Amino acid sequence: MYNIQPEDKYFKAKERVATLKKFYSSLLGNLFVIVLTGAINYYTNEWRYPWFLWVVFGVSIGTIIKAIKIFGYDSVFGKNWEERKIKEYMKDEEQKTRWE
C-alpha cells in the first residue's frame, strides 16, 4: 500500500538511534543521581535510615517505563494502534464518499 523510500528508512533509523542515545544518557544520569543520594545518605546517617532507596524506587520506575516504550512493548495505544486506526478511518471515509 505504501511505498517506503530508502530516505524514509534512513530518517526512521536516525530517529531511533537518537531516541536510544537519549535513553542511555538518561540512564547514566539516573545512576549518577542514585550514587550521589546514596553517598549523601551514608554521610548524613551511616545507613541508619536508608532514605535514598525511595529515590532508587522512583528513578527505577521512570527508567522501566521509558525502557518499555523504547524497546518494544507495544501498549494498547502504541504506534501500531495509531496506524490501524488511521487506516480504519481512511477506509470508512472512502466508503462514505463512494455512496454519496
GUKOLDO-160191 format. One line per 4 residues: number of its first residue (from 1); their letters; for each residue x, y, z of N, C-alpha, C. Coordinates in Angstrom, 2 decimals. Each point is the difference from the previous one (the first is absolute). Layout:
REM GUKOLDO-160191
NUM = a = X Y Z X Y Z X Y Z ~ ...
END
This chain:
REM GUKOLDO-160191
1 = myni = 0.81 -1.18 0.00 -0.81 1.18 0.00 0.86 1.25 0.00 ~ 0.94 0.06 0.92 0.89 1.15 0.06 1.35 -0.38 -0.59 ~ 0.55 0.90 -0.78 1.32 -0.23 -0.57 1.01 0.75 0.87 ~ 0.73 -0.74 0.82 0.95 0.63 0.91 1.33 0.19 -0.73
5 = qped = 0.43 1.22 -0.02 1.25 0.37 -0.66 1.18 -0.26 0.93 ~ 1.19 -0.22 -0.58 1.19 -0.19 0.85 0.28 1.19 0.91 ~ -0.34 1.21 -0.46 0.21 1.18 0.83 -0.85 -0.07 1.26 ~ -1.24 -0.49 -0.15 -0.89 -0.14 1.15 0.57 -0.99 1.01
9 = kyfk = 0.53 -1.09 -0.51 0.61 -1.00 0.88 1.19 0.59 0.74 ~ 0.78 0.81 -0.72 1.16 0.62 0.62 -0.42 0.94 1.13 ~ -1.01 0.83 -0.26 -0.44 0.95 1.01 -0.64 -0.69 1.20 ~ -0.71 -1.10 -0.26 -0.57 -0.77 1.11 1.12 -0.63 0.84
13 = aker = 1.01 -0.54 -0.67 1.12 -0.60 0.72 0.77 1.05 0.78 ~ 0.18 1.17 -0.61 0.70 1.09 0.67 -0.77 0.46 1.24 ~ -1.32 0.08 -0.12 -0.84 0.38 1.13 0.08 -1.04 1.11 ~ 0.02 -1.25 -0.38 0.10 -1.10 0.99 1.33 0.07 0.75
17 = vatl = 1.09 0.25 -0.74 1.31 0.11 0.63 0.03 1.20 0.95 ~ -0.59 1.10 -0.39 -0.04 1.18 0.88 -0.80 -0.31 1.27 ~ -1.08 -0.75 -0.14 -0.81 -0.38 1.16 0.78 -0.90 0.93 ~ 0.72 -0.97 -0.57 0.81 -0.90 0.82 1.12 0.75 0.71
21 = kkfy = 0.62 0.93 -0.72 1.07 0.79 0.60 -0.53 0.82 1.18 ~ -1.17 0.58 -0.18 -0.61 0.78 1.07 -0.33 -0.90 1.20 ~ -0.49 -1.21 -0.27 -0.33 -0.94 1.08 1.26 -0.39 0.78 ~ 1.06 -0.34 -0.71 1.23 -0.41 0.68 0.62 1.16 0.78
25 = ssll = -0.09 1.20 -0.53 0.49 1.17 0.73 -0.81 0.20 1.28 ~ -1.29 -0.15 -0.11 -0.88 0.11 1.16 0.31 -1.08 1.02 ~ 0.28 -1.20 -0.48 0.34 -1.11 0.89 1.28 0.30 0.79 ~ 1.01 0.53 -0.68 1.24 0.37 0.69 -0.24 1.11 1.01
29 = gnlf = -0.82 0.97 -0.37 -0.33 1.07 0.93 -0.74 -0.53 1.23 ~ -0.91 -0.94 -0.23 -0.73 -0.60 1.11 0.94 -0.76 0.94 ~ 0.95 -0.72 -0.57 0.97 -0.72 0.83 0.83 0.97 0.83 ~ 0.37 1.11 -0.60 0.75 1.02 0.73 -0.81 0.54 1.17
33 = vivl = -1.27 0.28 -0.24 -0.88 0.51 1.06 -0.13 -1.03 1.13 ~ -0.15 -1.26 -0.34 -0.12 -1.05 1.01 1.27 -0.09 0.84 ~ 1.15 0.00 -0.66 1.27 -0.08 0.74 0.17 1.23 0.88 ~ -0.32 1.17 -0.53 0.14 1.23 0.77 -0.91 0.00 1.23
37 = tgai = -1.27 -0.37 -0.17 -0.90 -0.02 1.15 0.39 -1.09 0.99 ~ 0.52 -1.12 -0.49 0.50 -1.03 0.91 1.17 0.49 0.82 ~ 0.89 0.74 -0.64 1.16 0.55 0.72 -0.45 1.04 1.03 ~ -0.95 0.85 -0.37 -0.52 0.99 0.95 -0.68 -0.70 1.17
41 = nyyt = -0.77 -1.05 -0.30 -0.68 -0.75 1.06 1.02 -0.63 0.95 ~ 1.06 -0.57 -0.54 1.02 -0.61 0.86 0.73 1.07 0.82 ~ 0.28 1.12 -0.61 0.72 1.07 0.69 -0.83 0.61 1.14 ~ -1.30 0.13 -0.21 -0.83 0.66 1.01 -0.39 -0.90 1.16
45 = newr = -0.30 -1.29 -0.27 -0.43 -0.84 1.11 0.52 -1.44 -0.03 ~ 0.98 -0.26 -0.81 0.69 -1.30 -0.07 -0.97 -1.18 -0.08 ~ -0.95 0.04 -0.87 -0.96 -1.06 -0.31 -0.99 -0.31 1.13 ~ -0.11 0.86 1.00 -1.00 -0.27 1.03 -1.41 0.03 -0.59
49 = ypwf = -0.24 0.92 -0.88 -1.25 0.02 -0.75 0.36 0.20 -1.47 ~ -0.12 -1.06 -0.80 0.41 0.11 -1.42 -1.08 0.68 -0.86 ~ -0.16 1.32 0.18 -1.01 0.74 -0.74 0.30 0.09 -1.49 ~ 1.25 -0.21 -0.37 0.34 0.09 -1.43 -0.68 -1.10 -0.81
53 = lwvv = -0.48 -1.06 0.68 -0.70 -1.06 -0.72 -1.31 0.50 -0.61 ~ -0.59 1.05 0.59 -1.18 0.61 -0.61 0.36 0.64 -1.33 ~ 1.16 0.60 -0.05 0.48 0.60 -1.25 0.25 -1.11 -1.03 ~ 0.61 -1.08 0.44 0.26 -1.13 -0.90 -1.32 -0.54 -0.55
57 = fgvs = -0.98 -0.13 0.86 -1.31 -0.50 -0.41 -0.63 0.90 -1.07 ~ -0.02 1.30 0.25 -0.60 0.94 -0.95 0.73 0.04 -1.33 ~ 1.31 0.06 0.06 0.80 0.04 -1.23 -0.16 -1.30 -0.78 ~ -0.07 -1.11 0.70 -0.14 -1.30 -0.66 -1.34 -0.11 -0.73
61 = igti = -1.05 0.47 0.62 -1.31 -0.05 -0.66 0.02 0.83 -1.28 ~ 0.55 1.19 0.07 0.10 0.84 -1.19 0.83 -0.64 -1.10 ~ 1.12 -0.60 0.38 0.87 -0.65 -0.98 -0.68 -1.21 -0.62 ~ -0.71 -0.78 0.79 -0.71 -1.17 -0.53 -1.07 0.43 -0.99
65 = ikai = -0.73 1.05 0.32 -1.04 0.47 -0.92 0.61 0.48 -1.32 ~ 1.11 0.73 0.08 0.68 0.45 -1.23 0.50 -1.19 -0.81 ~ 0.57 -0.99 0.68 0.54 -1.17 -0.69 -1.12 -0.78 -0.70 ~ -1.14 -0.13 0.66 -1.13 -0.70 -0.62 -0.45 0.73 -1.26
69 = kifg = -0.06 1.32 0.06 -0.40 0.77 -1.18 1.00 -0.14 -1.14 ~ 1.28 -0.02 0.34 1.03 0.00 -1.03 0.26 -1.38 -0.57 ~ 0.06 -1.01 0.84 0.45 -1.31 -0.44 -1.09 -0.97 -0.40 ~ -1.19 0.50 -0.30 -0.90 -0.85 -0.72 -1.28 -0.46 0.62
73 = ydsv = -0.26 0.22 1.26 -1.30 -0.38 0.49 -1.01 0.96 -0.58 ~ -0.81 -0.51 -0.90 -0.97 0.85 -0.69 -1.30 -0.03 0.78 ~ -0.24 1.04 0.73 -1.17 0.06 0.86 -1.27 0.16 -0.82 ~ -1.10 0.14 0.67 -1.30 0.10 -0.65 -0.03 1.17 -0.98
77 = fgkn = 0.58 1.12 0.39 -0.02 1.18 -0.86 1.37 0.27 -0.61 ~ 0.67 -1.04 -0.44 1.32 0.14 -0.59 -0.06 0.41 -1.46 ~ 1.16 -0.08 -0.65 0.14 0.44 -1.38 -0.87 -0.83 -0.95 ~ -0.03 -1.31 0.20 -0.81 -0.84 -0.89 -1.48 0.32 0.13
81 = weer = -0.43 0.29 1.21 -1.40 0.36 0.21 -0.33 1.26 -0.77 ~ 0.89 1.00 0.05 -0.23 1.25 -0.72 -0.12 -0.25 -1.49 ~ 0.90 -0.80 -0.54 -0.02 -0.27 -1.44 -1.27 -0.76 -0.39 ~ -0.41 -0.97 0.82 -1.23 -0.74 -0.30 -1.21 0.92 0.00
85 = kike = -0.08 0.89 0.98 -1.13 0.91 0.08 -0.02 0.97 -1.18 ~ 1.15 0.49 -0.38 0.07 0.90 -1.16 -0.49 -0.70 -1.26 ~ 0.46 -1.23 -0.22 -0.45 -0.76 -1.17 -1.50 -0.27 0.07 ~ -0.49 -0.32 1.20 -1.42 -0.27 0.17 -0.83 1.23 -0.33
89 = ymkd = 0.40 1.17 0.50 -0.74 1.23 -0.29 0.10 0.38 -1.47 ~ 1.14 -0.23 -0.60 0.14 0.30 -1.42 -0.92 -0.89 -0.83 ~ -0.08 -1.27 0.39 -0.87 -0.95 -0.70 -1.47 0.39 0.17 ~ -0.37 0.41 1.22 -1.38 0.44 0.25 -0.34 1.22 -0.84
93 = eeqk = 0.90 0.96 -0.06 -0.24 1.20 -0.81 -0.12 -0.34 -1.48 ~ 0.81 -0.93 -0.44 -0.04 -0.41 -1.41 -1.34 -0.64 -0.32 ~ -0.50 -0.82 0.90 -1.29 -0.65 -0.23 -1.14 1.00 0.05 ~ 0.08 0.99 0.88 -1.05 1.01 0.08 -0.06 0.83 -1.29
97 = trwe = 1.16 0.39 -0.51 0.00 0.83 -1.20 -0.41 -0.78 -1.23 ~ 0.18 -1.31 0.02 -0.40 -0.82 -1.14 -1.51 -0.02 -0.18 ~ -0.73 0.00 1.09 -1.45 -0.14 -0.07 -0.73 1.34 0.00 ~ 0.68 1.08 0.16 -0.68 1.30 -0.01 -0.12 0.56 -1.39
END
